[in-house]
Amino acid sequence: MARKVVKVGIMSREDYQKRTIAMATGEYKRRKDEPKIWFESFKVLGEVLNNGNQELLKTIIKHKPQSLKELAELSGRHTSNLSRSLKTMERIGLVELTRNGRKVRPTVVATDFRIEFGIYS
């Protein structure tokens, strides 16, 4: 698997909202090299990339499960718990969930992370 670096940023919700409004009004143009994924704090980032979810990503890379049921067996986690975690990680671009009939196949999209602090002015 090719390694894909994802830049994530840390910025307060208030500053993120100001930045979003500035982008919408044309006052601010997003740089090509800045993160597309932003977290309100290290705490929130840590909740998504906690040890359990990191192990889950490693399991997906190593075993390439074809369904959530298979991933549940490999990881020892319940399917409902996996589904919640994976949907969160999909929403922010860390995994891709591909539907094939009733089965959902998880694929890791991001393998490496770079953190950038954002201070809006």
C-alpha positions in Angstrom: 0.0 0.0 0.0 1.3 3.4 -0.9 1.6 5.8 2.0 -0.7 8.8 1.9 0.1 11.8 4.2 -2.9 13.7 5.4 -2.5 17.2 6.9 -4.7 17.9 9.8 -5.0 21.2 11.6 -5.9 22.4 15.1 -8.0 25.5 15.3 -10.7 26.7 17.7 -14.3 26.4 16.5 -14.7 30.1 16.6 -11.6 30.7 14.5 -12.7 28.0 12.1 -16.2 29.6 11.7 -14.5 33.0 11.0 -12.2 31.4 8.5 -15.1 29.7 6.7 -17.1 32.9 6.5 -14.0 34.7 5.2 -13.6 32.1 2.5 -17.3 32.3 1.5 -17.0 36.1 1.2 -13.8 35.9 -0.7 -11.7 37.6 2.0 -9.6 34.5 2.5 -8.4 32.1 -0.1 -7.3 28.6 1.1 -3.7 27.8 0.5 -3.0 24.6 -1.4 -0.7 23.3 1.3 -3.0 23.9 4.3 -5.0 21.1 5.9 -8.4 20.2 4.7 -9.2 18.4 7.9 -9.5 20.6 11.1 -10.0 19.6 14.7 -11.0 21.9 17.5 -8.3 20.6 19.8 -5.7 17.9 20.4 -8.3 16.3 22.6 -10.8 15.9 19.8 -8.0 14.7 17.4 -7.0 12.2 20.1 -10.6 10.9 20.3 -10.6 10.1 16.6 -7.0 8.8 16.4 -6.9 7.0 19.8 -4.9 3.8 20.2 -7.9 1.6 19.5 -8.6 3.3 16.2 -5.0 3.3 15.2 -4.9 -0.5 15.8 -8.1 -0.7 13.7 -6.5 1.1 10.8 -3.4 -1.2 11.0 -5.7 -4.3 11.0 -7.5 -3.0 7.9 -4.2 -2.4 6.1 -2.7 -5.8 7.1 -5.7 -8.1 6.6 -7.8 -6.2 4.0 -11.1 -7.4 5.4 -14.0 -7.7 2.8 -16.7 -6.8 5.3 -17.4 -5.2 8.7 -18.2 -8.6 10.1 -14.8 -9.9 9.1 -13.2 -6.8 10.6 -15.1 -7.3 13.8 -13.8 -10.9 14.0 -10.2 -9.7 13.3 -10.3 -6.8 15.8 -12.4 -8.3 18.5 -14.7 -5.2 18.4 -18.5 -5.3 18.0 -19.9 -4.4 14.5 -22.0 -1.5 15.9 -18.9 0.0 17.6 -16.8 -0.5 14.4 -19.5 1.1 12.2 -19.6 4.3 14.4 -15.8 4.6 14.4 -15.4 3.9 10.7 -18.2 6.4 9.8 -16.4 9.1 11.8 -13.1 8.3 10.1 -14.8 8.2 6.7 -16.4 11.6 7.2 -13.0 13.1 7.8 -11.2 11.3 5.0 -9.2 8.6 6.8 -11.0 5.5 5.5 -13.3 4.7 2.6 -16.3 2.5 3.1 -17.4 0.7 -0.1 -20.8 -0.9 -0.3 -21.3 -4.2 -2.1 -24.8 -5.4 -1.6 -25.3 -5.7 2.2 -21.5 -5.8 2.9 -19.4 -2.8 3.6 -15.7 -3.1 2.8 -13.4 -0.7 4.7 -10.2 0.6 3.1 -7.6 2.9 4.7 -7.0 6.1 2.8 -4.6 7.9 5.1 -1.6 6.3 6.6 0.5 9.2 7.9 -0.5 12.4 9.6 1.0 15.9 9.8 -0.4 18.4 12.3 -0.6 22.1 11.7 -1.8 24.7 14.2 -4.1 27.3 12.9 -4.3 30.8 14.3 -6.8 32.9 12.5 -6.2 36.6 12.2 
